[in-house]
Amino acid sequence: MSFSIRDIFKKDKKFAEPGNTAVYTTIYVMREDSPITLVSHELDGDWQFMGDHALGDFSKVGMLVALDEVIKKDKSLLELADLPIGHQATRQRRNDKWTIEKIIYSESEIEEMGYYCSDCGKYHRDIPMNYRAKSPTAYFNLPEDEKQNAELTQDICVIGERRFFIKGQIKIKVEGKDEPFSWNVWAEITKEDFEDEQENWNEENRFLRKPYSGTLDTPLNCYPETIGLKVKIQTQKLGLIPDIIIESTNHPLYFEQENGIDMKRVTQFAMKILYGHV
């Protein structure tokens, strides 16, 4: 659903980027005073200010100019200063209202675009090979006042001394890649297994211990329901996150862990998780 940006942005907005930031536009906008009818804020942070002329060979008509130069051409662009990354604004004529919508990228474009990392905040020009859940779903769903009585660290979660969770990694082979794709997820285990795992957490040979049985407590929205899937949790060497193995089932996550995936599937994950594509 589209909406008018003038309904939500004030006219005195300022771009977060410095005025000398390089942005993309065309000779039609800068030299022929063509009205800007398309503004896009790309996934890599770049800004584009385009008119309604057919571009053809962009290398011949495209220009790289300072942001301030474009704003001098059209002060109404300040209304778009808070245009979110991955969105574009369009209008038919110079005095029309802007309409915002999410940019729908193709798989090949997303492969080239990359993503902003939620951990380091930096832009990475590649496709993510790992996604992480910060907490078990059971903890996430707790009322805020009850969370005060629960324990959550980067490795374990305990709710009311009656539910026990550990974080692990579902690894999936990727065709043509040495590095596996992985989901960092949470699994619920029994109190006895949790206490055993904690007691041996710092043991050098902990990886030799038999795996624990548990159930997945992380939703992976690229699949049918994953919460409740039966899993095995195998502790790894010191400093490494436990491996989580999906037990035999007809669930597609089980088959993908068993048989592996290709980079097209990894790209589909990015389209769904990072950019909200169906």
Steps between C-alpha positions, in 0.01 A plus 500: 500500500645836400468823694586866467833587653377852575269349756795382709802716418544865596624746242796604717655155489870468427686209346719310743771490234737798457424739218807386306381137493518365143157405360382371164294706257493580128598773256127560443454599865818703540529663157150507356308563823294184458271450804611228741223241510683203655716497813641173629699420813677179407593211725865602494406852616539668160249767394364534147308802367347434160260667259254338262732490199591158361853434622628264232876475553544640852874540446417772246223686686579426865676743732657481844447829684491635854175462692483878554503558123188290455320663791570844350315382191192402701449588869204260521757218513551589867166334564674171416793541740375210715416270211587154640768287342351263243214738415422738217278806455321583176279774357366593157586872498718740697222629728329166561515322833765234545388140537724255685531130432745223570741422217453148366844372406572202280711211631799612294472856634487378860805282442687815397349732762607335824362599840549697821615277786288526816805407711766740374274753325724495192405434141613168351491456124404134501215271599468404872596142575364512855192630682463516877219496751582708808277304734267201515144571392379407850711782644404746226131443575534563874343818641771754577454469878550122482821534300660646811470158664650315204867459409620566147863498384653453156508124560218397736155600619312393813136590561362461849741217585269272301587554133857472374642603163839498330606666178642295216561507128324319220760461226400435138742411220500744206584373153833637380584663834747398769307700759163358608186708537377506860207593723587594860196376691381401847398156621321402820649213699424332831619639832726196548667544161533874553677451834727237344582732211582786738711278724714391205495826304868578563628147461757465221351172376137605526451434127538127569186489713183355356252747348202632691143464374285810471239692305555805284367828641585735214264582210669502159253677275658363183351162594174360632475510881834404657420546870469158660718311251694226676876553495829368630746749653867405470744703710810608305857587598561789740404832344268347240121512502323160527380331182126439469387209286137470392366152574349299215169652388325607182571867575690685220759627751597140571540423130706813438735418787531146369547582131632856493387805302632727225573874499165574337336369818732716713395800292134411557567508875640854465206614289257378766684593820687819413280656235154364576442347158246220483 
